[in-house]
């Protein structure tokens, strides 16, 4: 996980997971619409997943 991805996850979570697939983007977008903090947490979890 690079510094820039983490910074992007904090500023605009859906944009940070753009390379992880459409499903990840939609999940993080929905979480961000529910609140900024759930979106950031979701983006960081997806970015931290090494699978």
CHARMM-style PDB file with segment names, atoms N, HN, CA, C and O in Angstrom:
ATOM      1  N   UNK     1       0.858  -1.166   0.000  1.00  0.00      PROA
ATOM      2  CA  UNK     1       0.000   0.000   0.000  1.00  0.00      PROA
ATOM      3  C   UNK     1       0.907   1.232   0.000  1.00  0.00      PROA
ATOM      4  O   UNK     1       1.699   1.426   0.922  1.00  0.00      PROA
ATOM      5  N   UNK     2       0.787   2.050  -1.023  1.00  0.00      PROA
ATOM      6  HN  UNK     2       0.143   1.892  -1.771  1.00  0.00      PROA
ATOM      7  CA  UNK     2       1.650   3.215  -1.129  1.00  0.00      PROA
ATOM      8  C   UNK     2       1.060   4.402  -0.367  1.00  0.00      PROA
ATOM      9  O   UNK     2      -0.127   4.446  -0.045  1.00  0.00      PROA
ATOM     10  N   UNK     3       1.930   5.339  -0.100  1.00  0.00      PROA
ATOM     11  HN  UNK     3       2.894   5.303  -0.361  1.00  0.00      PROA
ATOM     12  CA  UNK     3       1.523   6.547   0.613  1.00  0.00      PROA
ATOM     13  C   UNK     3       0.438   7.304  -0.150  1.00  0.00      PROA
ATOM     14  O   UNK     3      -0.497   7.832   0.452  1.00  0.00      PROA
ATOM     15  N   UNK     4       0.564   7.352  -1.464  1.00  0.00      PROA
ATOM     16  HN  UNK     4       1.323   6.922  -1.953  1.00  0.00      PROA
ATOM     17  CA  UNK     4      -0.391   8.112  -2.280  1.00  0.00      PROA
ATOM     18  C   UNK     4      -1.766   7.471  -2.292  1.00  0.00      PROA
ATOM     19  O   UNK     4      -2.778   8.171  -2.309  1.00  0.00      PROA
ATOM     20  N   UNK     5      -1.812   6.134  -2.283  1.00  0.00      PROA
ATOM     21  HN  UNK     5      -0.989   5.566  -2.269  1.00  0.00      PROA
ATOM     22  CA  UNK     5      -3.101   5.434  -2.225  1.00  0.00      PROA
ATOM     23  C   UNK     5      -3.788   5.683  -0.895  1.00  0.00      PROA
ATOM     24  O   UNK     5      -5.005   5.867  -0.846  1.00  0.00      PROA
ATOM     25  N   UNK     6      -3.016   5.689   0.183  1.00  0.00      PROA
ATOM     26  HN  UNK     6      -2.028   5.540   0.143  1.00  0.00      PROA
ATOM     27  CA  UNK     6      -3.587   5.949   1.509  1.00  0.00      PROA
ATOM     28  C   UNK     6      -4.107   7.378   1.580  1.00  0.00      PROA
ATOM     29  O   UNK     6      -5.199   7.622   2.093  1.00  0.00      PROA
ATOM     30  N   UNK     7      -3.333   8.310   1.071  1.00  0.00      PROA
ATOM     31  HN  UNK     7      -2.446   8.111   0.655  1.00  0.00      PROA
ATOM     32  CA  UNK     7      -3.777   9.705   1.061  1.00  0.00      PROA
ATOM     33  C   UNK     7      -5.036   9.875   0.212  1.00  0.00      PROA
ATOM     34  O   UNK     7      -5.949  10.606   0.595  1.00  0.00      PROA
ATOM     35  N   UNK     8      -5.087   9.212  -0.923  1.00  0.00      PROA
ATOM     36  HN  UNK     8      -4.346   8.617  -1.234  1.00  0.00      PROA
ATOM     37  CA  UNK     8      -6.259   9.267  -1.783  1.00  0.00      PROA
ATOM     38  C   UNK     8      -7.454   8.598  -1.109  1.00  0.00      PROA
ATOM     39  O   UNK     8      -8.587   9.051  -1.271  1.00  0.00      PROA
ATOM     40  N   UNK     9      -7.214   7.523  -0.355  1.00  0.00      PROA
ATOM     41  HN  UNK     9      -6.293   7.155  -0.223  1.00  0.00      PROA
ATOM     42  CA  UNK     9      -8.293   6.850   0.366  1.00  0.00      PROA
ATOM     43  C   UNK     9      -8.881   7.758   1.430  1.00  0.00      PROA
ATOM     44  O   UNK     9     -10.075   7.676   1.720  1.00  0.00      PROA
ATOM     45  N   UNK    10      -8.077   8.608   2.007  1.00  0.00      PROA
ATOM     46  HN  UNK    10      -7.107   8.674   1.771  1.00  0.00      PROA
ATOM     47  CA  UNK    10      -8.573   9.530   3.026  1.00  0.00      PROA
ATOM     48  C   UNK    10      -9.329  10.690   2.378  1.00  0.00      PROA
ATOM     49  O   UNK    10     -10.356  11.126   2.899  1.00  0.00      PROA
ATOM     50  N   UNK    11      -8.836  11.186   1.260  1.00  0.00      PROA
ATOM     51  HN  UNK    11      -8.002  10.832   0.837  1.00  0.00      PROA
ATOM     52  CA  UNK    11      -9.465  12.343   0.619  1.00  0.00      PROA
ATOM     53  C   UNK    11     -10.691  11.967  -0.212  1.00  0.00      PROA
ATOM     54  O   UNK    11     -11.730  12.618  -0.104  1.00  0.00      PROA
ATOM     55  N   UNK    12     -10.583  10.925  -1.039  1.00  0.00      PROA
ATOM     56  HN  UNK    12      -9.739  10.396  -1.126  1.00  0.00      PROA
ATOM     57  CA  UNK    12     -11.696  10.497  -1.890  1.00  0.00      PROA
ATOM     58  C   UNK    12     -11.648   8.984  -2.029  1.00  0.00      PROA
ATOM     59  O   UNK    12     -11.032   8.462  -2.959  1.00  0.00      PROA
ATOM     60  N   UNK    13     -12.295   8.278  -1.107  1.00  0.00      PROA
ATOM     61  HN  UNK    13     -12.795   8.702  -0.352  1.00  0.00      PROA
ATOM     62  CA  UNK    13     -12.176   6.814  -1.036  1.00  0.00      PROA
ATOM     63  C   UNK    13     -12.493   6.048  -2.319  1.00  0.00      PROA
ATOM     64  O   UNK    13     -11.736   5.136  -2.653  1.00  0.00      PROA
ATOM     65  N   UNK    14     -13.569   6.357  -3.068  1.00  0.00      PROA
ATOM     66  HN  UNK    14     -14.184   7.097  -2.798  1.00  0.00      PROA
ATOM     67  CA  UNK    14     -13.844   5.538  -4.262  1.00  0.00      PROA
ATOM     68  C   UNK    14     -12.750   5.607  -5.324  1.00  0.00      PROA
ATOM     69  O   UNK    14     -12.527   4.637  -6.048  1.00  0.00      PROA
ATOM     70  N   UNK    15     -12.079   6.726  -5.417  1.00  0.00      PROA
ATOM     71  HN  UNK    15     -12.259   7.514  -4.828  1.00  0.00      PROA
ATOM     72  CA  UNK    15     -11.030   6.871  -6.422  1.00  0.00      PROA
ATOM     73  C   UNK    15      -9.790   6.045  -6.070  1.00  0.00      PROA
ATOM     74  O   UNK    15      -9.037   5.646  -6.958  1.00  0.00      PROA
ATOM     75  N   UNK    16      -9.583   5.794  -4.793  1.00  0.00      PROA
ATOM     76  HN  UNK    16     -10.195   6.119  -4.072  1.00  0.00      PROA
ATOM     77  CA  UNK    16      -8.386   5.064  -4.382  1.00  0.00      PROA
ATOM     78  C   UNK    16      -8.462   3.579  -4.721  1.00  0.00      PROA
ATOM     79  O   UNK    16      -7.422   2.934  -4.852  1.00  0.00      PROA
ATOM     80  N   UNK    17      -9.658   3.020  -4.866  1.00  0.00      PROA
ATOM     81  HN  UNK    17     -10.503   3.544  -4.760  1.00  0.00      PROA
ATOM     82  CA  UNK    17      -9.787   1.584  -5.149  1.00  0.00      PROA
ATOM     83  C   UNK    17     -10.128   1.327  -6.619  1.00  0.00      PROA
ATOM     84  O   UNK    17     -10.659   0.268  -6.951  1.00  0.00      PROA
ATOM     85  N   UNK    18      -9.833   2.267  -7.483  1.00  0.00      PROA
ATOM     86  HN  UNK    18      -9.401   3.127  -7.212  1.00  0.00      PROA
ATOM     87  CA  UNK    18     -10.225   2.152  -8.884  1.00  0.00      PROA
ATOM     88  C   UNK    18      -9.542   0.975  -9.581  1.00  0.00      PROA
ATOM     89  O   UNK    18     -10.082   0.450 -10.555  1.00  0.00      PROA
ATOM     90  N   UNK    19      -8.388   0.554  -9.116  1.00  0.00      PROA
ATOM     91  HN  UNK    19      -7.950   0.981  -8.325  1.00  0.00      PROA
ATOM     92  CA  UNK    19      -7.698  -0.562  -9.738  1.00  0.00      PROA
ATOM     93  C   UNK    19      -8.113  -1.917  -9.190  1.00  0.00      PROA
ATOM     94  O   UNK    19      -7.595  -2.940  -9.638  1.00  0.00      PROA
ATOM     95  N   UNK    20      -9.022  -1.953  -8.244  1.00  0.00      PROA
ATOM     96  HN  UNK    20      -9.443  -1.122  -7.880  1.00  0.00      PROA
ATOM     97  CA  UNK    20      -9.423  -3.201  -7.599  1.00  0.00      PROA
ATOM     98  C   UNK    20     -10.686  -3.818  -8.194  1.00  0.00      PROA
ATOM     99  O   UNK    20     -11.083  -4.905  -7.775  1.00  0.00      PROA
ATOM    100  N   UNK    21     -11.318  -3.170  -9.143  1.00  0.00      PROA
ATOM    101  HN  UNK    21     -10.996  -2.287  -9.484  1.00  0.00      PROA
ATOM    102  CA  UNK    21     -12.499  -3.727  -9.787  1.00  0.00      PROA
ATOM    103  C   UNK    21     -13.754  -2.921  -9.518  1.00  0.00      PROA
ATOM    104  O   UNK    21     -13.800  -2.078  -8.622  1.00  0.00      PROA
ATOM    105  N   UNK    22     -14.772  -3.204 -10.321  1.00  0.00      PROA
ATOM    106  HN  UNK    22     -14.735  -3.889 -11.049  1.00  0.00      PROA
ATOM    107  CA  UNK    22     -16.026  -2.450 -10.263  1.00  0.00      PROA
ATOM    108  C   UNK    22     -16.776  -2.677  -8.954  1.00  0.00      PROA
ATOM    109  O   UNK    22     -17.367  -1.747  -8.405  1.00  0.00      PROA
ATOM    110  N   UNK    23     -16.752  -3.900  -8.458  1.00  0.00      PROA
ATOM    111  HN  UNK    23     -16.272  -4.656  -8.904  1.00  0.00      PROA
ATOM    112  CA  UNK    23     -17.453  -4.205  -7.215  1.00  0.00      PROA
ATOM    113  C   UNK    23     -16.891  -3.434  -6.038  1.00  0.00      PROA
ATOM    114  O   UNK    23     -17.640  -2.946  -5.191  1.00  0.00      PROA
ATOM    115  N   UNK    24     -15.584  -3.325  -5.985  1.00  0.00      PROA
ATOM    116  HN  UNK    24     -14.976  -3.721  -6.673  1.00  0.00      PROA
ATOM    117  CA  UNK    24     -14.939  -2.582  -4.897  1.00  0.00      PROA
ATOM    118  C   UNK    24     -15.293  -1.102  -4.963  1.00  0.00      PROA
ATOM    119  O   UNK    24     -15.531  -0.460  -3.940  1.00  0.00      PROA
ATOM    120  N   UNK    25     -15.324  -0.580  -6.166  1.00  0.00      PROA
ATOM    121  HN  UNK    25     -15.131  -1.102  -6.997  1.00  0.00      PROA
ATOM    122  CA  UNK    25     -15.663   0.840  -6.323  1.00  0.00      PROA
ATOM    123  C   UNK    25     -17.092   1.093  -5.852  1.00  0.00      PROA
ATOM    124  O   UNK    25     -17.353   2.075  -5.158  1.00  0.00      PROA
ATOM    125  N   UNK    26     -18.014   0.213  -6.225  1.00  0.00      PROA
ATOM    126  HN  UNK    26     -17.802  -0.586  -6.789  1.00  0.00      PROA
ATOM    127  CA  UNK    26     -19.411   0.393  -5.822  1.00  0.00      PROA
ATOM    128  C   UNK    26     -19.588   0.257  -4.312  1.00  0.00      PROA
ATOM    129  O   UNK    26     -20.341   1.018  -3.705  1.00  0.00      PROA
ATOM    130  N   UNK    27     -18.904  -0.702  -3.710  1.00  0.00      PROA
ATOM    131  HN  UNK    27     -18.293  -1.320  -4.203  1.00  0.00      PROA
ATOM    132  CA  UNK    27     -19.007  -0.879  -2.259  1.00  0.00      PROA
ATOM    133  C   UNK    27     -18.491   0.352  -1.530  1.00  0.00      PROA
ATOM    134  O   UNK    27     -19.137   0.857  -0.613  1.00  0.00      PROA
ATOM    135  N   UNK    28     -17.333   0.828  -1.941  1.00  0.00      PROA
ATOM    136  HN  UNK    28     -16.808   0.417  -2.687  1.00  0.00      PROA
ATOM    137  CA  UNK    28     -16.750   2.002  -1.276  1.00  0.00      PROA
ATOM    138  C   UNK    28     -17.586   3.248  -1.556  1.00  0.00      PROA
ATOM    139  O   UNK    28     -17.709   4.113  -0.689  1.00  0.00      PROA
ATOM    140  N   UNK    29     -18.156   3.353  -2.742  1.00  0.00      PROA
ATOM    141  HN  UNK    29     -18.056   2.650  -3.447  1.00  0.00      PROA
ATOM    142  CA  UNK    29     -19.023   4.492  -3.050  1.00  0.00      PROA
ATOM    143  C   UNK    29     -20.262   4.491  -2.163  1.00  0.00      PROA
ATOM    144  O   UNK    29     -20.654   5.534  -1.640  1.00  0.00      PROA
ATOM    145  N   UNK    30     -20.875   3.331  -1.992  1.00  0.00      PROA
ATOM    146  HN  UNK    30     -20.557   2.484  -2.417  1.00  0.00      PROA
ATOM    147  CA  UNK    30     -22.046   3.245  -1.112  1.00  0.00      PROA
ATOM    148  C   UNK    30     -21.680   3.544   0.338  1.00  0.00      PROA
ATOM    149  O   UNK    30     -22.424   4.228   1.041  1.00  0.00      PROA
ATOM    150  N   UNK    31     -20.545   3.036   0.779  1.00  0.00      PROA
ATOM    151  HN  UNK    31     -19.941   2.481   0.208  1.00  0.00      PROA
ATOM    152  CA  UNK    31     -20.105   3.337   2.145  1.00  0.00      PROA
ATOM    153  C   UNK    31     -19.816   4.828   2.312  1.00  0.00      PROA
ATOM    154  O   UNK    31     -20.110   5.405   3.359  1.00  0.00      PROA
ATOM    155  N   UNK    32     -19.246   5.445   1.292  1.00  0.00      PROA
ATOM    156  HN  UNK    32     -19.007   4.976   0.441  1.00  0.00      PROA
ATOM    157  CA  UNK    32     -18.957   6.873   1.358  1.00  0.00      PROA
ATOM    158  C   UNK    32     -20.243   7.693   1.372  1.00  0.00      PROA
ATOM    159  O   UNK    32     -20.308   8.730   2.032  1.00  0.00      PROA
ATOM    160  N   UNK    33     -21.257   7.243   0.656  1.00  0.00      PROA
ATOM    161  HN  UNK    33     -21.204   6.401   0.119  1.00  0.00      PROA
ATOM    162  CA  UNK    33     -22.539   7.947   0.676  1.00  0.00      PROA
ATOM    163  C   UNK    33     -23.203   7.852   2.049  1.00  0.00      PROA
ATOM    164  O   UNK    33     -23.929   8.758   2.460  1.00  0.00      PROA
ATOM    165  N   UNK    34     -22.947   6.744   2.756  1.00  0.00      PROA
ATOM    166  HN  UNK    34     -22.358   6.009   2.422  1.00  0.00      PROA
ATOM    167  CA  UNK    34     -23.469   6.596   4.122  1.00  0.00      PROA
ATOM    168  C   UNK    34     -22.719   7.471   5.106  1.00  0.00      PROA
ATOM    169  O   UNK    34     -23.266   7.877   6.131  1.00  0.00      PROA
ATOM    170  N   UNK    35     -21.496   7.755   4.801  1.00  0.00      PROA
ATOM    171  HN  UNK    35     -21.052   7.425   3.969  1.00  0.00      PROA
ATOM    172  CA  UNK    35     -20.669   8.594   5.663  1.00  0.00      PROA
ATOM    173  C   UNK    35     -19.230   8.523   5.208  1.00  0.00      PROA
ATOM    174  O   UNK    35     -18.798   7.533   4.617  1.00  0.00      PROA
ATOM    175  N   UNK    36     -18.491   9.586   5.488  1.00  0.00      PROA
ATOM    176  HN  UNK    36     -18.842  10.390   5.968  1.00  0.00      PROA
ATOM    177  CA  UNK    36     -17.116   9.653   5.022  1.00  0.00      PROA
ATOM    178  C   UNK    36     -16.231   8.625   5.726  1.00  0.00      PROA
ATOM    179  O   UNK    36     -15.398   7.984   5.087  1.00  0.00      PROA
ATOM    180  N   UNK    37     -16.407   8.467   7.029  1.00  0.00      PROA
ATOM    181  HN  UNK    37     -17.085   8.988   7.548  1.00  0.00      PROA
ATOM    182  CA  UNK    37     -15.571   7.543   7.799  1.00  0.00      PROA
ATOM    183  C   UNK    37     -15.760   6.090   7.352  1.00  0.00      PROA
ATOM    184  O   UNK    37     -14.758   5.397   7.174  1.00  0.00      PROA
ATOM    185  N   UNK    38     -16.994   5.586   7.161  1.00  0.00      PROA
ATOM    186  HN  UNK    38     -17.808   6.149   7.306  1.00  0.00      PROA
ATOM    187  CA  UNK    38     -17.115   4.212   6.652  1.00  0.00      PROA
ATOM    188  C   UNK    38     -16.484   4.024   5.280  1.00  0.00      PROA
ATOM    189  O   UNK    38     -15.941   2.958   4.988  1.00  0.00      PROA
ATOM    190  N   UNK    39     -16.548   5.033   4.448  1.00  0.00      PROA
ATOM    191  HN  UNK    39     -16.988   5.899   4.685  1.00  0.00      PROA
ATOM    192  CA  UNK    39     -15.915   4.951   3.132  1.00  0.00      PROA
ATOM    193  C   UNK    39     -14.405   4.861   3.221  1.00  0.00      PROA
ATOM    194  O   UNK    39     -13.778   4.095   2.489  1.00  0.00      PROA
ATOM    195  N   UNK    40     -13.823   5.638   4.114  1.00  0.00      PROA
ATOM    196  HN  UNK    40     -14.332   6.260   4.709  1.00  0.00      PROA
ATOM    197  CA  UNK    40     -12.371   5.600   4.308  1.00  0.00      PROA
ATOM    198  C   UNK    40     -11.949   4.250   4.868  1.00  0.00      PROA
ATOM    199  O   UNK    40     -10.964   3.670   4.410  1.00  0.00      PROA
ATOM    200  N   UNK    41     -12.678   3.746   5.848  1.00  0.00      PROA
ATOM    201  HN  UNK    41     -13.478   4.216   6.220  1.00  0.00      PROA
ATOM    202  CA  UNK    41     -12.344   2.450   6.440  1.00  0.00      PROA
ATOM    203  C   UNK    41     -12.477   1.348   5.398  1.00  0.00      PROA
ATOM    204  O   UNK    41     -11.609   0.481   5.301  1.00  0.00      PROA
ATOM    205  N   UNK    42     -13.545   1.371   4.625  1.00  0.00      PROA
ATOM    206  HN  UNK    42     -14.251   2.075   4.704  1.00  0.00      PROA
ATOM    207  CA  UNK    42     -13.732   0.368   3.572  1.00  0.00      PROA
ATOM    208  C   UNK    42     -12.626   0.415   2.537  1.00  0.00      PROA
ATOM    209  O   UNK    42     -12.128  -0.627   2.111  1.00  0.00      PROA
ATOM    210  N   UNK    43     -12.238   1.609   2.129  1.00  0.00      PROA
ATOM    211  HN  UNK    43     -12.642   2.456   2.475  1.00  0.00      PROA
ATOM    212  CA  UNK    43     -11.167   1.747   1.138  1.00  0.00      PROA
ATOM    213  C   UNK    43      -9.840   1.234   1.686  1.00  0.00      PROA
ATOM    214  O   UNK    43      -9.094   0.561   0.975  1.00  0.00      PROA
ATOM    215  N   UNK    44      -9.543   1.544   2.936  1.00  0.00      PROA
ATOM    216  HN  UNK    44     -10.149   2.091   3.514  1.00  0.00      PROA
ATOM    217  CA  UNK    44      -8.291   1.084   3.532  1.00  0.00      PROA
ATOM    218  C   UNK    44      -8.278  -0.434   3.693  1.00  0.00      PROA
ATOM    219  O   UNK    44      -7.237  -1.067   3.516  1.00  0.00      PROA
ATOM    220  N   UNK    45      -9.423  -1.019   4.025  1.00  0.00      PROA
ATOM    221  HN  UNK    45     -10.269  -0.504   4.169  1.00  0.00      PROA
ATOM    222  CA  UNK    45      -9.498  -2.477   4.146  1.00  0.00      PROA
ATOM    223  C   UNK    45      -9.284  -3.128   2.790  1.00  0.00      PROA
ATOM    224  O   UNK    45      -8.549  -4.110   2.688  1.00  0.00      PROA
ATOM    225  N   UNK    46      -9.909  -2.600   1.753  1.00  0.00      PROA
ATOM    226  HN  UNK    46     -10.506  -1.802   1.836  1.00  0.00      PROA
ATOM    227  CA  UNK    46      -9.751  -3.161   0.413  1.00  0.00      PROA
ATOM    228  C   UNK    46      -8.325  -2.987  -0.084  1.00  0.00      PROA
ATOM    229  O   UNK    46      -7.774  -3.893  -0.709  1.00  0.00      PROA
ATOM    230  N   UNK    47      -7.722  -1.839   0.183  1.00  0.00      PROA
ATOM    231  HN  UNK    47      -8.170  -1.103   0.691  1.00  0.00      PROA
ATOM    232  CA  UNK    47      -6.338  -1.610  -0.247  1.00  0.00      PROA
ATOM    233  C   UNK    47      -5.368  -2.499   0.520  1.00  0.00      PROA
ATOM    234  O   UNK    47      -4.342  -2.905  -0.026  1.00  0.00      PROA
ATOM    235  N   UNK    48      -5.674  -2.803   1.765  1.00  0.00      PROA
ATOM    236  HN  UNK    48      -6.508  -2.473   2.209  1.00  0.00      PROA
ATOM    237  CA  UNK    48      -4.788  -3.622   2.592  1.00  0.00      PROA
ATOM    238  C   UNK    48      -4.909  -5.108   2.273  1.00  0.00      PROA
ATOM    239  O   UNK    48      -4.026  -5.886   2.636  1.00  0.00      PROA
ATOM    240  N   UNK    49      -5.981  -5.515   1.603  1.00  0.00      PROA
ATOM    241  HN  UNK    49      -6.698  -4.883   1.308  1.00  0.00      PROA
ATOM    242  CA  UNK    49      -6.189  -6.919   1.243  1.00  0.00      PROA
ATOM    243  C   UNK    49      -5.159  -7.324   0.190  1.00  0.00      PROA
ATOM    244  O   UNK    49      -5.086  -6.719  -0.880  1.00  0.00      PROA
ATOM    245  N   UNK    50      -4.375  -8.334   0.492  1.00  0.00      PROA
ATOM    246  HN  UNK    50      -4.434  -8.825   1.361  1.00  0.00      PROA
ATOM    247  CA  UNK    50      -3.292  -8.729  -0.412  1.00  0.00      PROA
ATOM    248  C   UNK    50      -3.682  -9.835  -1.371  1.00  0.00      PROA
ATOM    249  O   UNK    50      -2.840 -10.275  -2.154  1.00  0.00      PROA
ATOM    250  N   UNK    51      -4.918 -10.303  -1.346  1.00  0.00      PROA
ATOM    251  HN  UNK    51      -5.602  -9.945  -0.710  1.00  0.00      PROA
ATOM    252  CA  UNK    51      -5.352 -11.392  -2.225  1.00  0.00      PROA
ATOM    253  C   UNK    51      -5.506 -10.932  -3.625  1.00  0.00      PROA
ATOM    254  OT1 UNK    51      -5.865 -11.721  -4.498  1.00  0.00      PROA
TER     255      UNK     51
END
